[in-house]
């Protein structure tokens, strides 16, 4: 049984704008799934429908087999939402924000306190449990949003830009927590503009554009479509000219920075072998552009050309 099944989902607003145009989407139980798309693509509308915040025009939505039209309460019990915008009382202490959320699901106070302590400790917020919301940094508020979304034990967690505005250290810590949560069985759907985040965390991906799913594929297979990757190499010793590397188009950006293109099927090891034969030592290497970002832009551009 899939965690999420969406069939021919449509949403047209009163002004005539068609936000979703027959979306079909399935997410397997236990998956870590990326939902990507440019601003205005329809992601927020889709999430709003799943969370019963937006009324669909037509189509079918099922969460762990529960139909949204016939069993809305069962769907809500299965689903946890971490929205992009902060939406809590800034004068409440941290612990009360989480306990109040538990109350909406009928969780007894004693059990709610145990759950709250567990998640607040996991997200390094327990020592701040009596701190008012307004006194927390943006990163700590993001962590609290996740704790609140998990307090009722949802089987499907939807994260809408969970690390927006968060510094690198906190973001990496949140990644570790989300990986652990997923490994324990929680299905996670992630929307993010940090494409590095999707590439590092997710096993499958859907790209939505102009209200339709433009791509739905396994992450590994999708990245495997790249015809070529460009790497930027920082060299141990300066060069006076671009080296001759047969099979590897190269460009010397400055005397110690070399840009090299690898075609699909070529390995980084073969590149290093070619460099070694010419006595060139590499200090560090990085992708010129995030791989998933390239595929995302290519997909959006291709779909735009098809519609033109």
ChimeraX attribute file (.defattr): number of C-alpha atoms within 10 A of each C-alpha:
attribute: neighborCount
match mode: 1-to-1
recipient: residues
	/A:1	10
	/A:2	15
	/A:3	22
	/A:4	20
	/A:5	19
	/A:6	18
	/A:7	15
	/A:8	15
	/A:9	21
	/A:10	22
	/A:11	24
	/A:12	15
	/A:13	12
	/A:14	7
	/A:15	6
	/A:16	8
	/A:17	9
	/A:18	16
	/A:19	21
	/A:20	26
	/A:21	17
	/A:22	18
	/A:23	20
	/A:24	17
	/A:25	16
	/A:26	16
	/A:27	24
	/A:28	16
	/A:29	18
	/A:30	17
	/A:31	20
	/A:32	24
	/A:33	23
	/A:34	26
	/A:35	22
	/A:36	24
	/A:37	25
	/A:38	15
	/A:39	11
	/A:40	13
	/A:41	19
	/A:42	24
	/A:43	23
	/A:44	17
	/A:45	20
	/A:46	23
	/A:47	19
	/A:48	16
	/A:49	17
	/A:50	24
	/A:51	18
	/A:52	16
	/A:53	11
	/A:54	14
	/A:55	16
	/A:56	21
	/A:57	13
	/A:58	15
	/A:59	15
	/A:60	16
	/A:61	24
	/A:62	21
	/A:63	27
	/A:64	20
	/A:65	15
	/A:66	19
	/A:67	16
	/A:68	19
	/A:69	14
	/A:70	10
	/A:71	13
	/A:72	16
	/A:73	14
	/A:74	15
	/A:75	24
	/A:76	19
	/A:77	15
	/A:78	17
	/A:79	24
	/A:80	23
	/A:81	22
	/A:82	22
	/A:83	19
	/A:84	17
	/A:85	12
	/A:86	13
	/A:87	8
	/A:88	12
	/A:89	13
	/A:90	14
	/A:91	12
	/A:92	14
	/A:93	18
	/A:94	26
	/A:95	22
	/A:96	18
	/A:97	22
	/A:98	27
	/A:99	21
	/A:100	16
	/A:101	18
	/A:102	24
	/A:103	14
	/A:104	9
	/A:105	12
	/A:106	11
	/A:107	17
	/A:108	11
	/A:109	13
	/A:110	10
	/A:111	11
	/A:112	20
	/A:113	17
	/A:114	11
	/A:115	21
	/A:116	26
	/A:117	18
	/A:118	15
	/A:119	20
	/A:120	23
	/A:121	15
	/A:122	14
	/A:123	19
	/A:124	15
	/A:125	20
	/A:126	17
	/A:127	10
	/A:128	17
	/A:129	19
	/A:130	13
	/A:131	17
	/A:132	17
	/A:133	23
	/A:134	15
	/A:135	13
	/A:136	16
	/A:137	10
	/A:138	17
	/A:139	19
	/A:140	17
	/A:141	19
	/A:142	26
	/A:143	25
	/A:144	25
	/A:145	23
	/A:146	24
	/A:147	25
	/A:148	23
	/A:149	22
	/A:150	24
	/A:151	26
	/A:152	23
	/A:153	15
	/A:154	18
	/A:155	20
	/A:156	29
	/A:157	23
	/A:158	24
	/A:159	23
	/A:160	21
	/A:161	17
	/A:162	23
	/A:163	23
	/A:164	16
	/A:165	11
	/A:166	18
	/A:167	11
	/A:168	10
	/A:169	9
	/A:170	15
	/A:171	19
	/A:172	14
	/A:173	13
	/A:174	21
	/A:175	16
	/A:176	11
	/A:177	14
	/A:178	17
	/A:179	16
	/A:180	12
	/A:181	14
	/A:182	18
	/A:183	13
	/A:184	10
	/A:185	13
	/A:186	22
	/A:187	24
	/A:188	28
	/A:189	22
	/A:190	21
	/A:191	25
	/A:192	19
	/A:193	17
	/A:194	15
	/A:195	18
	/A:196	13
	/A:197	18
	/A:198	23
	/A:199	19
	/A:200	11
	/A:201	20
	/A:202	20
	/A:203	16
	/A:204	22
	/A:205	24
	/A:206	22
	/A:207	21
	/A:208	24
	/A:209	24
	/A:210	20
	/A:211	22
	/A:212	23
	/A:213	21
	/A:214	17
	/A:215	17
	/A:216	17
	/A:217	13
	/A:218	15
	/A:219	20
	/A:220	13
	/A:221	11
	/A:222	17
	/A:223	15
	/A:224	13
	/A:225	10
	/A:226	15
	/A:227	10
	/A:228	14
	/A:229	17
	/A:230	18
	/A:231	18
	/A:232	20
	/A:233	21
	/A:234	19
	/A:235	17
	/A:236	13
	/A:237	13
	/A:238	14
	/A:239	15
	/A:240	9
	/A:241	12
	/A:242	16
	/A:243	15
	/A:244	13
	/A:245	14
	/A:246	9
	/A:247	12
	/A:248	16
	/A:249	15
	/A:250	19
	/A:251	16
	/A:252	17
	/A:253	13
	/A:254	14
	/A:255	14
	/A:256	16
	/A:257	22
	/A:258	22
	/A:259	21
	/A:260	19
	/A:261	19
	/A:262	19
	/A:263	14
	/A:264	12
	/A:265	10
	/A:266	14
	/A:267	10
	/A:268	12
	/A:269	9
	/A:270	12
	/A:271	17
	/A:272	14
	/A:273	12
	/A:274	17
	/A:275	16
	/A:276	12
	/A:277	9
	/A:278	12
	/A:279	10
	/A:280	17
	/A:281	15
	/A:282	17
	/A:283	12
	/A:284	11
	/A:285	15
	/A:286	12
	/A:287	14
	/A:288	14
	/A:289	12
	/A:290	15
	/A:291	19
	/A:292	19
	/A:293	16
	/A:294	14
	/A:295	16
	/A:296	21
	/A:297	13
	/A:298	12
	/A:299	18
	/A:300	19
	/A:301	13
	/A:302	13
	/A:303	16
	/A:304	12
	/A:305	9
	/A:306	8
	/A:307	7
	/A:308	6
